[in-house]
Amino acid sequence: MQLSRPQVPTPGVGAYGDFVDAELQAQEARKSSIEQRGAGVVTTSGVLVTLLLALAGLATEASKAVVLPHAARWWLVAALIAFIVATLLALLTNIPLRYEAVTAAAIKGRLDEKPIKPMHEAQRDIALTRAKALADAKCKNGAKAWLLFGAITCEAIAVGLLGVVTR
């Protein structure tokens, strides 16, 4: 007859580490999405500003047949400013930020500890480190999301201002 050892409950720390790791991957995808949409705003604003400047050139120099009212010129200037602000905000969504990461020295330090921690303690340390990186990523991605929101809002305002001019 074989005696069985009493089962020691396994802490759920590993599950937390896996959960936080999945959340970190979601934040990386969110960051990429925000940056891609920011690049899209830059592209559309650039195209619309080009059209706006072509319209302004047409109305002032190239053709005396098309004359914009004086008030319309102010709407064009306001639209141009809104497009420039939209572009600047969109460019800021792609500014490289330093995201929290584990250094090689920190990992080496843990591996050099004597005695090496048991599995559940190591998993807890890893989960806490990932949680810190997750909080940092959420904060920085939130700031980028607000910049993108501002860029899209400015671009919408600029398009609305162009609508006033063409009325």
N, C-alpha and C positions, 0 to 999 in steps of 0.2 A: 504494500500500500504506500502510495506517494503522498506526502504531505504538501499541501499547497500553501504558498505564501499568501498572506493577506494582501488584497489589492489596494494599492495606494492610489487615491483619485488623482488623475492627471489634471493639472491646472489648465484652464482654458486660455492661457496666455498666447499659445501658438495661434489660436483662432483669431485673437485680437490682432496679432501681427499680420495675418493673412488679410483680414478686413481692412486694416490701415493701408496695406500694400495695394489693395484693389482701389482704395480711395485715392492714393497717390497716382495711380495710373489714370484714373478719371480726371484728376487735376491736370495731368500732362496733356491729355486729350483736349481739355477745356482751354488750356493755354494755346495750343496749336490752332484751335478753332477761332479764338479771339484774334490771334495774330493774322490768320488768313482773311478773316472778315475785315480787319483793319487795312490790309493790303487792298482789298476790294474797294473800300471807301476811297483810298488814295487814287486808285485807277479811275473810278467813276467821277470823282471830283476833278481829276486832271482832264478828262474828256469834256466834262461840262464847262470847265473854265476855258478850255480852248474854244469851244463853241461860243461861249459868252464873249470872249475877246474878239472872235471873228465877227460876231454881231455888232459889237461896239465899233470895230474898225469899219465895217460896212456902213454903219450909220453916220460916221463922222467924216472919213476921208474918201473912201472909194466911190460913194454914190451920193450925189446931192439930191437924188430923187427920194431917198429914204431919210427922213428927218425924225429923230426921236424928240419928243417933248423934253424940255429941261428937267422936269420932275422925274422922268423915266431914267435919266442918267444917274440920279441919286439911288434909285432902286437897283440899277446895275452895279453901282459901286458897293452897295450894301450886300448884294448877292455875291460879288467877288470876294468881299471880306469874309462872308460866311463860308464860302468854299475854301478859302485859305485856312480858316480856323479848323474846319472839318478835316482838311488834309493834315494839318499839324497834329491834331488830336489822334488821328488814325496812325500817323507815323509813330507817335509815342506808344501805341499799343505794341509795337515791335521793338521797343528799346530793350536791350538785353539786361535783365535783372539777375542778381546773384541769388539763386534759390538755395535754401538750406540743404546741405549735403554732408554725408559722413566723410571725414577725411581718412586717408590711408593710415595716418599716424594714430588716429583714434582706434581704428580696427586693430592695428598692430599692438597697441597698448593693451587692448582686451585679450588678445591672443597670448601676450607675454605674461599675463597675470598668473601668479602661483598661489594657490592652486586655481586651475581653470574652473569657472563657475559651473554648477550643474545646469542641465539642459533647460529646465523651467526658468531659472534665473537669467540665463542668456537670452531666452525667448522674450522675457519681460523687458530686458534692456533694449533689445532690437525693436520691440513694439513701441516702447517709449521714444526711441530715436526716430522711428518712422512717424509717430504722432507729431513730434516736433516739426519734422519736415512737411507734414501735411498741413499743419496750422500756418506755416510760412507760405506754402504754395497757395492756399486758399486766400490769404491776405493779399498777396501780390497779384493773383489772378482776378481778385475782386477789383483791385485798382485798375487793372487793364480793361476789365469789363466796363467800368464807369467811363474810361477814356473812349472806348468804342461807342458807348451809348451817346456820349457828347458829340462824337464825330458824326454819327448817323443823324442826330438831331440837328446839328449845324447844316449838314447837307440837305436835309429836308426843308429847313428854313430857307436855304439858298434857292432851292427849286421853287419854293413858294414865292420868293421875291422875284424870280424870273417870270413866274406866272403873272405877277402884277404888272411887269413891264410889257408883256405881250398882250395884255388886255385891251 
